[in-house]
Amino acid sequence: MTGETTVSTAARIHGRSAQRRVLRALLDQLPTRGGPILVTGEPGLGRTALLSWAAGSFRTGPVFRLAPGREPDGAGPTPGELLAVLRAAARRAPALVCVDDAHLLDTSARAALGHAAERLPAADRVGLLVSVAGHRAVDPDFAPLPTLRLDPLTPPRAAALLDDATDGGADPAVRERLVAEAEGNPALLLALVRRLSPAELRGRLPLPAPLADAATLAAVAGGAHTCRPAAAGDLLLTVAAAVRASDGPDVDAGLVLDAVRRLRTPPAVAGRPGPPPEPPEPAAVPGRREALPEQLAQGVDRLRFHSALVRRTVHATAAPERRRAVHRALAEALENGGRRLPGLLHRSWSLTGPAPAQSLADRLASAAGDGAVPAPYGLRATAYARAADLTADGATRAERYTAAAEQYLLAGRPDRARPLLAAARARAAPAAVRGRAELVRGLTELRDGPVGDAHQSLLLAASLLAGDAPADAATAALAAADAAWAAGDLEGCLATLAPGSPRAGEPAARPHTGAEPPGKHPATVVRDHGAGMRALLQGRLDRAAAPLGQVVERGRTDHRPEALLRSAAAALLLGNVDAARRAGARALAAARQLGSETLVPQALEYLAYAELRAGRHPQARAHAEEGLRVALRTGQRNTAAHHRAVLALAASIEEDPDTVARHVTAALSTARRHGLAQAATLAQWAEARADLGRGRPFDAADRLGLLVLPGPGRGHFAVWRLAVPCFVEAAVLAGRHEDAAGVLTDFADWAAFGADRQAAAQLARCRALLAPPEGADGLYRRALDRHDEAGGDFERARTALLYGKWLRRRRRPREARDRLGTALAGFERSGAGVWATQARDELRALGAAPHGRGSGALTRLTPQQLRIARHVAEGATNREVALTLAVSTRTVDYHLRRVFAALGIRSRLELARVVGQAERAGPAEKTGAQP
């Protein structure tokens, strides 16, 4: 090994936030303790860049870089010698050691490095970063080390890297093609950019075909695809070819072995059978794990490549004749096994030259569209796209590209759908074909693009389809209404559903998800949903209840995820939370069973909203966390933003404001770029509710006022009313009684509307907050009675808390204690930690002894002093504290002086530090309030 000491600046790196957090944690702890990390990933994913970033970010000591040297095997340092060198490096200051491409070290050097890393004491203050290529199994020498794996970049991250590399100069269609072709590999993406001329990059000249050619792939792979002997090469090529028509990254080992045998069987001559196949060499036998080439991994009867890039490179760099022979052998093996669709695909790849083959293209497209043929969406998409490539007629080719894009969308691959839609648009085609392409494009943008663009694409699709395909036109119109809803465009939503336009009232063949071909979805579901949605938006619940109720009812007996999603959406519109949960859960199960990745996040979104409406925040969080993971994996940023908003709302009742802020920031980032008014309103409501829960009514009232008060900035038309109870509470505490009273008329109409079971109780609570003392008592009791009818622990606990506070200030301690105890129990059952803290503080003020948070130095304070200290520590002024606690500013001044004296501090800054440390210290030891 060779090495050098460097001092460098941190490299710019796109994405990798999770990996950088891990490395940052190691760097931050090096002044006191060290440790090793193994960084692995396929060629081109940025292992070297990540190590360079870590080296440039380390400022507290020297950085040592080790690299494979030229010593003969066995001439390198011993494990003891290397360990001594590392220890010596950290004697004067913490040290960082970076070893890149450690898999290229000779045997003895790898053993020495692995031994030293495993036995390096934490007290030696040495950070050891070792990178190895991920196209092969990790060496046993490094297996015990904690591993940090690099995955491909997500499409948004890859697009950001591309924009950075081209200064945003790439044509949008070219940009989509490049991102899809690179498959998240940053080095391959940059290599593809370098391959293109400026005219090609700007879309003025056609792109080369294939876009990622053999030379480009081989340059990025860096020799990782090569192997010996020739038998191993046949095995690698056969696995690489088989994966192209497989559902996932692995293939059946038996199929591969069968194809390899056929590949080595000489063809029969003059109708006479050829000689028996040669026995495969050990390296070609999939059943022998130890004989596999290093590029392959074996599971139970399955084979796969460690690296997708290496797999692609093996296939692209093979001799064309040999590649065609492998596909021919796979086609024969599959066809003999009765697997028609993948067999036809491999048969099409065995053809010579790019010339159209109409007969095979027709057979391939027919098999892809045959519902009786079991096949995942991704395989159908590949078949449609290949059929389009082999089709001479432009209109038919555009139709098949569109069908492929639709299947990719259902498979959760919008990155692959977009280039196919661009290819379809580039060809002359009838209005029905162009309308279908616009429909799929609009659905793609609805989940992962500006919803205003999606709305226009879907309106155009409805117009193009109206003459020849009225069912598809109705589907497009209803989807356009969905886009307008997401954007908060009430007028656009109503106009789309208005009589006289291609609308949901016409017969429809497919729901707005685009999940099924025309003719397979009951027309009445889409018709009723559209009619009920329009009536609801017009404020006519009497007219909305019947059609939406029919949609909900049909979902009880339907088993298709699309119909079940419509049922869940209709139930949410009607406020039938239990029906929404049932339909959402069944839609989720059905989508998973069908392998429709694109529908899974939507089903989880409806489930999360239903749980939120029911006050079950932990369940909502669980659904939203899973939905967020799937949405990000399938490239649905808009759906991910909605899940972020749900997570922010769920976290807003807990005790971690940083979590709320993180989800709000992420949700608003997408919502503002893509015009998602609904997600933005939910996220901003979550931020304000977190302020209210932490005793910051002024901040909460300011944020909520923007959402609920009349004006151009009012929140989404279907969401802002849900935030009114929070605004009224915050506004009353902040002294803004007129603003609070001004929104109650609209909220009373909403409660009378009947679509929200909690609204009647919340209305009574709001009126109690604004009522004179002689009227508030009865209103609080009425609110609690309404909560008992509606259910929901969290909202009932909020009312009980406010009632208990009111009773305590009216010198009714026994009644107050009962109400506050009930509130505390409800908050704890709901996981509402920050609100439970309010209830505990109120109980302490009554001399009760609730279990919960508090700590250390703060136990010297009286309950009133503790409450004031917490508010001041969070930045509230004396006047704000006085309004929040309903006391005078002189009372706050008096208690604050006593707090400073009790804690031995002199400033608000010191108070914030003491309170913060105490709150983090854990459970309170305080057993009661002092007089």
N, C-alpha and C positions, 0 to 999 in steps of 0.2 A: 504494500500500500504506500502511496505517496500522499503528502499533506502540505498544507500551507495555512498560514494565519491571515485572516482577512478582516477588514473593516468596511462595511458596505451599508447602503441605504436599503430600506425595505422595498422589495419589488411590488409593482402593482399586480394585483391578482383579481380575477373575476370570480364571484361566487366563493365557494369553499368556506362560508362563514362558520359552519359547525366545526370543520377541521381546524380553522384558525383559532377558534375558541379553545380547542384542546391544546394546541401548541402554545397559545398565549398563557394558558394556565401553567404549563411546564416552565415557560420562561419566567413568569412572575414568581415562581417558588424557588428558582435556582439560588438566590442569595442565602437560602436556609437548607434546601435539600434538592437533590438531583433525581434523575431517573431516565430510563430509555423509552423511546417510542419507535415502532416500526411503521413506516409509511409505505403503502403498497397500492398499486393501480396499474391498469394496462398502459402500454406505450401511448404517449401523447396526452395523458390526463393531467400532467402538470406536477409530477413528483419533484422534479428539479426546481420548478418555480416555487413550490411550497417551501422547500428547504431554503431557497434563497430569501424568501419572505421572512422566514424565521430568523435566518442569520442577520438580515438587515434590521430586524425588529429588536434584536438583543443588544442592549446598551451597557450592561453592568459588568462586562468582562470580555475576554478574547473569544473569538470564534475560530475553531479549527476545522478545516475541510479535508477529508480523506477521500481518496479516489483509488480505483483499481490501478495498481502499478505494473511494472514489467518484471517483477521478481519471478524466478522459476518456482514452481510449486514446492512448498516446503521451506522456502528461503525467507518467508515473512516472519514477523514477530510471534513469539509464543503468547499464549493467553496471559501468563503472568507478566510478561514484559509490556504488553499492551495495557493491562490494568494499571501497572505502575506509571506508565506515561499519562494515562487519563487522570490518575490521582495527583500526579505532580502538576498537571495543568491547572488544577483548581486550588492549589495551596494558597496563592495570593488573592485570587478573586474567582467568583463563579465562572465556569467555562461552558461553552456550547460546542459540541463536536457533531459535525454533519458528515455522514458517509452516504454518498449518492451511488446508485447502481451497485449496491453491495452484492447482488447476485452474480456480478462479473468478477468478483474476487476469486482467487484460487482457493483450493480446498482448505489449506492450512490457515489462510487469512480469514476465511469465513468462520472457521471453527474458533479462532482466537477472538474475533470480534463478538461472536455470539456468546462465548464463555465470559468475556469481560463485561458485556452488557448485562448478562443475567446476574452477575455477582457484584456489580458496581454498587457499593453502599450508598444509600440516600444521603448520608451525611457528607459525602465527598463533594457535593455541589457541582456535579458534572451532568449536564443535559446531553443525552446521546440520541440523535435523530438518524435513523438508518432507513434508507429507501431501497426497495426491491421491486422489480417488475412484477406485475400481476398476471402476466400471460402464462405463468407456470405456478406450480404449487410452491408454497413458502418452504425454504430449506429448513430441515430439522434444527440446524444451528440457531435459527431465528424464531422458531415456532413458539418458545415460551414468552416472547416479548409482547407487551401490549400493542395491539395493532390498530392503526388508523387507516381506513380504506378510502380511496378516492373513487367516487362514482362519476358517471358522465354528468355533464352540466345539464340542468333543466333547459327547455327551449327558451324561456325568457333570459336566462343567464347567457346562453349561447348567442342569442340575438344581441344582447348588450356588448358582448365581446366583438361580434361582427361589426356593430355600429362604431365601436371604438377603433377597430382596425381600418375601417373604410371612411371614417369621418362622416358616417351616415349617408354615404353616397351611393349605396347599393339600391337598385330598383326593388320595390317591395316584393314582386314575384320572385326575383332572383334571390333576395334575402331569404324568403321562405324555402326555396330549393336548397340553398346552402346549409341552412340550419337543419333541415330534414336529412340531408345527405351526410352531414358530419356526425349525426347521432350522439351529440353531446361531447364529442372528443375535440378539445380546443386546438390541439396541434393539427388535426386533420382539417378543421374549419379554416385555420389560417393558411394551411397549404392549398386548400381549394381557392381561397381568395387570391393567393399569389399566382395561381394557374390561369386566372381569368385576365383578359385584357380589359382596359377601362370601358371599352364599348360593350363588352359582354357583361361586365359588372353593372352597367347602367341600363341593361335590357335592350340595347340598340342592335345587338347581334345575338343569334341563337347561342345557347350554352353548348359546350362540347358534350358528346355522349360517348361513353358514360361520364358523368361529372367527376366522380372519384375513380380515376383510371388506375391501372395496375401500378404504374410508376409512382403515383402520388401515395397510394396506400402502402407500397413497399418502403418508401422513404420514411413515412411516419412510423411504421412498424419496426424499422431498424434491424431487420434480420430475425426478428422474433418468430417469423413464420416458416423459416427454413428448418429442415430436419433430414436425417438419414436413418435407415436406408430407404430405397425406393418404395419398399412395401409400406413403410410408415407414411410416406407421401401419399400413397393411394388411400390409406385410411383417413388421413387428415382431409384430403380433398372430398372423400365420400361423406364424411360428417359435415363438412362445410356446405356441400351441395344439398344434403338432406335437410339441414336446418332451414333452408330457404322456403320449404313448403311444410314447415312444422309449426305447431302452436306453442311457441316458446323457444328458449335457447338450447334445449336438449332434444335428442332423437332416440328412437328405439335402437338398441344395440343389435338386436336380431336383424332388423332391416338393413343396417349398415353391413353386417357380416354377409348377408345374402347378396347385397349389391357388389361387395368386394369380390365374392366368388364368381358372380356373373361377369364382372369386369375382366377377370383373368381366364374366363372360358373362351377359347377360340370359337369363332362362329362356325356353324355347320356348313358343309359344302355339298351342293347338289342334293339337298334334302336328306343327307346323311348326318347323324348326330356327330358332333365334334368330340374330341377326347375329353376325359373327365377333367374337371378343374384342378389346377395345381393347389396343393395344400397351402394355406396361408402361412406366411412366416410369423414367428412369435409376435412381432411388433404390430401385426395386423389383426390379432385376435382380440376382440373387445372383451372377452371374458377374462383375460389375463391382465389384472390391474397393473402388475409390476412392469409389463411390457409396453404399456401405452406410451406414445410420445409425450414429452413434457407439456405440450400445448393443450392436451386433453385431460378431462376429469371424468371419472366414472361413478355413476350412482347405481341404484338397483335397476339393472337392465337398461340403463340410459347412458348416453355419452354426450358430452358438451365441451366446448372450448372454454378455457379460463378467460379468454379475451374475445369480445365481439370484433374488435379491429383486426386481430390476427386471423379470425375466421374469415372475414371479408377479404383479407389480403391473400390467404391461401387460395380462395376461389378465384380471385381476379388474376393472380400471377400464374396460374396453371396454364399449360399449353391448351389452346382452344379445342383441339381434337380430343385431348384427354378429358377435358372438362365436359364436352358433349357426351363422351362415352360413359362417364360417371352418371350423368343425368339419365342416359338411356338405360343403364343398368338399374338405377333406382326406379324408373318408370316401369320396367318389367317386373321388378320385385313387388311394387305397390299394386299394379294391375292384377298380378296373380293372386294377391291377397284381397282383392275386391275393393280396394281403396281408390275409387275412381277419380276424385278431384285432385289429390296430390299427384296421382299417376299422370293425369293429363298435364299438370303443370310441369313436371319433369320432362314429359314428352315434348312440350313446347320449348323447353330450354335446350333440348338436344338437337334442335334444328340448326341448319347451317345458314348463316347470314341473317340480315335483318329484314328480308323481304316478307310481305304479308302472307299469311297462311289462313285463308278465310275459313276453310272447313274446320281446322283445329281451333281457331278463334271462336267460332260459333259453338262448338262442343264445350269449350272451356267456359264460355259465358253461360251456357245452359246449365252446366253442372254447378257453377257458382250461385246461380239463382234458384236452384232446386232445393226447396225446403226439406225434401225427404233425404237429402244427402247430409249426414252429420258433419258439420265443419264449424270451426270458430269464426268469428267476424274477421279476424286478421287474415286467415287463409282465404276466405271469400274475397276480401279486398285485393290480395295479391293476385288471385285468379282473374278478377275483373280487369285489373290493371294490365296484366299480361295479355289478356284477350284484346284489350284496346290497342296494345302495341302491335298486335298481329292483324289488326283490322285496317282495310284500305279505305272504306267509306268514312268521310269526315264526320257525318252526323252520328253514325253508329259508334264511331270511336269516342266522340264526345259523350255519348250516352253511357258508354262503359266506363270511361274515366269518372264520370259522376257517380255511377254505382259503386265504384271502388272507393271513392272519397266518402260516400255515405257509410260504407262498411268500416272504413278506418275510423270514422267518427264514433261509431258504436263501440269499436274496440278500444276507445280512449286514446287515439293517436291523431289529434287534429293537426299535428305537425306534418304528418304524411298526407292528410286529406287536402290541405291547402294547395300544394304543388299540382295535385291531380285536378283540382278545380280550375287552376290557372290554365292547365293544358286543355281542359274541356272548353273553357271560354275562348281560347285562341282559335277554335275551329268553327266554321259555319255550321249551324244546326237549326232545326225547326224551333218554334217558340216553346213547345212543350219541353224539349230537351234543355233549352237555355233556362227555362223556368225552373226545371228540376235542379239544375246546377246552382241557380241563385238560392233556391230553398235550402240546399245543403250548406251553401256558403253562409247564409244568414243564421242557420242553426249553429254553425261553427263559431261565428262571431258572437252569438248570444252567450256562449259559454266562455269565450276567450278572446274578447275584442271589444271595441266601443259599441255599446248597445244601440247608439244612434245609427251607426252604420248597419248593424244587424236589422234594425227596424226598416231601413230603406231597402236593403236587399230582400227582405221578406215581403214587403209591399210590391216590389218589382216582380218577385216570383209569383205572387198571387195574381198580378195582372197578366203575366205571360201564360200562366196555367189556366186562366179562367175559361178560355174557349175550348181547349181540348181535354183538360183534366180538371174539372170543377172540384172534384174531391181533394186533389192536391192543393188547389187554390185556397180552399177553406182551411186546410192545414197550415198553409203559409200565412194566411190572415190571422189565425189564432196565435201563431208563433210571433207575428208582428205585434199583436196586442201584448204578449208576454214581454217583448223587448221594451215597448212603451211603458209598461208597468215597472220594469226594473229601472228605467230611466226617470220615473216619477212624472211622466208626461200624461196627465189625466186626459187632456183634450185629444192627444194622439191615440190613446187607448180607446176612447169612446168613438172616435172617427173610424178607427179600423174595424170596430165591431158594429158600426152603424148599418141600418138597412140600406140596400142598394150597392154596397161594396161586397167583393168576394169575402165572405165572413164565415164565422163558425156556425151560423144558422143554416148553411148549405150542407148537403151530404159530404162527409169527410171520410177518407180512407185510412188516414194515418195520423196519429197524434203529433203534437208539435215536436216531439223528440226525434222524429224521423226514423223510428226504430224498425218499422215494418214496411214492406212494399205495398203499393196501393191495393185496396180491396180487402185487406185483412183486419181492419179496425172498424168496429161498429160506428156508423155515421152518427148515431144518436148521442154518443158520449161527447164528441167534439161539438155537436150542435147544442146540446144542453149546457155544456160548460161555457160556451161563448155567450149564449143567451143569459145565463145566470150571472156571468161576470159583468155584462153590460148593465143589467138591472141593479146589481149591487153598487156599481160605480155611480149610478144615477140616484142612489139612496132609496131604492124601492125594494126593501127586503121582502115584501109580500110577493113580488114578482120573481125575486131571486131564489127564494127558498125552495120552490118546487123543482125547477130544472137542476139546481145544484144538488138538491136532495136526491134526485134520480141518479146523478153521477156517483154520489156517495153510495147509494144503495147497490148499484151495479158492481161496485168494487167488492162487495161482499162475496160474490160468486165468480168473479173474474180471476184469472191466474196469470195474466200477462203484466209485466212490470209497467208498461205504458198506461194501461187502463187504471192500474192501481195508483200510479202517480197522479193521474187526473183526479181519482177519488180522494186521495190525501189532500190535494190542493183545494178541491171543492169543500172538503170538511173544514179546513183551516179558514176558508172564506166565511163559512157559516158559524165559526166558533165552536164546532163540534170536535173538541180536542181528542176525546177518546177514539172517535172514528178515524181521525187523522193519524193517530199513533198506530192503530191496527192496519190501516191501508199502507202507511209508510213502511211498517215492519214487513208486511207481505211483499211489497214492491222491492224492498232490499233483498229479501230471500230469492225472489224470482230473478232479479237482475244478476245476482251472484251465480245462480244456477245456470243461466244462459251465457255467462261470461261477458255480459255487457258492462264493461268497465265505465263507460260514460254515464250510465244511469245510476251507478252506485252512489256517487257523491250527492246526486239530486235526491235520492231516497233518504239518505242520511240528513240532508238539509231539512226536509219536511219533518223528519222525526225530531230533529233538534228544535225546530220552531214549536212543534207540538208540546214538547217537554217544557220549553220556556213558558209557553202560555199556561201550562198547568202548574208552574212554579217549581218544577223538578229540575233545578239547575245542575246538580251533579250528573243526572242522566243526559241532559242537554249537552253538557261539556263532553261526555264520553262519545256521543254521536258526532259532535262537531270535530273532535280531535281526529277520529277515524276519517270523517268526510274530508277534512283538510288534507290529510296524507294522500288519499286517493285522488283528490282534485289536483293537487300539485303533480302527482305522478302521471296523471293523464292529460296534463296541459290545460286545465280548466281554471284559469285565473279568476274569472268572475265568480264561479261557484266557490272557489277558495276564499274570496273576499267575504262572501256571505257567511261562510263557516268561521272566519276570523271575527266577524261582528258578533256571532253567537257566543264565541269563546270570550270575547270582551264583556258581553252582558253577563255571562255566567261568573266571570272573575270579578265583576264589579261588586258583588255582594260578599266577596271573600276579603282576605286581609293582605293582598299583595298588589299594591297599585302599579308596580312595575310590569306585572303580567298584563294588566288592563292596558297600560300605555303601549306595550309591545304589540298586542293584537289590534288596538285601535290604529296605530301608525301603519301597520301592514294592510289593514282593511281599507283605510282611507287612501293609501298610495295607489291601489288598484282602482278603487271607486272613483277617484277624481280623474284618473286617466281615461277610464272607460265609461264614465257617466252613470255610475251605479248609485242613483239617489237613494234607493231603499237600503243598500248596505251602508252607505255613508250615514244615513239618519240613525240606523241601529248602533253604529259604532260611536257616534257623537252622544247618543243617549247613554250608552254604557259609560263613557267618560264622565258624564255629568252625574250619573247615579253613583259612581265611585266617590266623587266629591261629596255628595250628599251623605253617603254612608259613613264617611270619615269626618263628618261634622264641619263641612266647608260649604254652607248653604249659599253664600254669596257667589262663589265660583260656579256652583251647580245652577243657580238661578240665571246667571249670565249665559251659560252654555245652553240651557234648556229654553231660555227665552228666544234664542235664535231659531229653535226648532218648532216651537208651538205658537208663538205670537204671530198675528197676521203680518204679511209682508213678503217680499220676493224671496227671502231666504228661508221661508218656512219649510220644514222637513217633508219627507215623502207623504203623499196624500193618504196612504194606508197605514202609516206608522206613527205620525206625529201625535195623534190622539192617545196612543198607548203611553206616551211620555207625559201627558198632562198631569196625572197624579203626582209624579215626582216634581214637576215644576211648581205645582200649587204648594206642596210642602216646603220646597226650597224658597219660594217667593215669600211665603208667610214668615219663615224664619229670618229672611233678609229684609223684612219690612216692606215688601212690595205687594200690599194687599190688593190694590186696584188691578194690577196685572193678573194676579191669581184669580180674582173674581171675573175678569174679562173673558177667560177661556172656559169658564164652567158651563156657559150656555151651549157651546159646541159639544163639550164632553157629555152634557146631559142628553143631547140628541144621540150621541154615540151609545150611551148606556141604554137608551130606549130602543135603539136599533136591534139589540139582542145578539150581536155577533161576538161579544166578549163577556164571558160569564163573570169575570171579576169586576166589570165596569160599574155595576150597580153599587157594590160595596165600596169601591174606590170613590164613587161620587158622594156617597154619604160621608166618607172620611174627609174628603175635600171640603164639604160644606161644614163639617164640624170644626175644621181648622179655621174657617172664616167666621164662624158663628159667635155671637156673644155668649158669655158664660152660661146664661140660663137655657140656651138652646143646644149647646155643644154636647152635653151629657147624653141626651136622647139620640143625637145623631151618631155619636160613637157607638152606642149600643145597637142602633139600627145597622150600622156598617158591619159590626161583628156578626149579627144575625144573617146578613147577606153573605158574609164569608162562609158561614156554616153551610149555607145552601150551595155555594159555588165550589167549595173545597179550595185547597191550595195553602200550604203552611206558611209560605213566605209572606204573601200579601196580608194574611190574617195576623201574622206576627207584627208586621209594620203598623197595622191599625192598633193592635194591643199596646205596642210601644208608645205611640203617640197619645193614646188614651191614658196610659199609665203616667206619662210625663204630665199630662194635664191634671190628673188627679193629685199627683204629688204637689204641684204648685197651688192646688186648691186646699191643701192641708188635709187630705184624705188618705193618709199613709196606708191603712190596712187595705183599702180597695186598690190603691196604686200598686202595692206589693203583689197582689194577686194578678193584676193585669201584666205587670212587668215580668213576673215569673213565667206566665204563659207565653209572653213574647220571647223570652230567652229560650224556652224549650222549643218553640217553633223555629227560631233562627238556627239553633243547633241542629235540629232535624233537617233543615234545608241546607246546611253547610254555609250559612251566611255569617261568617266569622266577624266581619267588620260591624254588622248590625248587632250581633250578639254582644260585642264590646259596649255599644251604647246602652243595651239593656242592663248589663252588669254595672256600668257606672251609675245608672239611675237607682238600681237596687242598693248599691253601696251608699248612695246619698240618703237612703231611707234607713240605713243602719243594718241592712241585710248582709249576708256573707255568701255571695254566689261564688262558685268555683270558676276559675278562668284566668285570664291574663292580668298581669300587673307585675311588679318585681322590685327587688332590691331596694335601692335608694328611695323609690317612689312610695314605699310603704310608710314613710314618715309623714306623708301628706294626708290631709283629710280628703274625703270623697270630692268635695267641691273644689279643693285645691288641685286634686289630681285631674279633674275634668278641665279646669282652666289651663293647667300646665300642658296637657295634651293639645288643646286647641292652639295655644301660643306656640308650641313647638312646631306645629304644622304651618305656621306663618300667619295666623289670624291676628288682626289688631284687637286692642281692648274693646273697641266699639263692636266689632264683629262677634267677639266672644260674648259680650253682654247681650246682643240680640239673639244669638244662638241659644243661650242658657236662660233667657228671659229674666235677666238681672240688670242692675244699673252698672254703668261704667265705674262708679266709685267702688262698688262691691268687687269688681274685677281687679281694680288697682290695689285694693286692700289685700285680697287673697294672693295676688301675684307677688307683692312684697314679702308676704309670709312664705311663699314658695321659695323665693330666692334665699331667704334666711335659712329655711330648713335644709336646703340642698347645698348651701355654701357657695353659691354662684352669684355672678354680677351682671350677666347679660342674657338676652334672649338666645343668642347663638349658643352659649353654654347650656342653656335649658334644652334646646333642641338636641344637643349632643347627649345630655344625660337621659332624656326621655327615650331617644333612639336606642341607646345602649340598654336601658332597662327593658324596653319592649322586646328586644331581641334575646334577653337573658332567659326567658321561659316563664313557667308558671309562677304565680304570685304566692308569697308566703303570708300575705295579709289575711287576717281572719275576720276583720270587721271594720267598721268605720269608727273614727274617733269623734268625740263631740266637737 
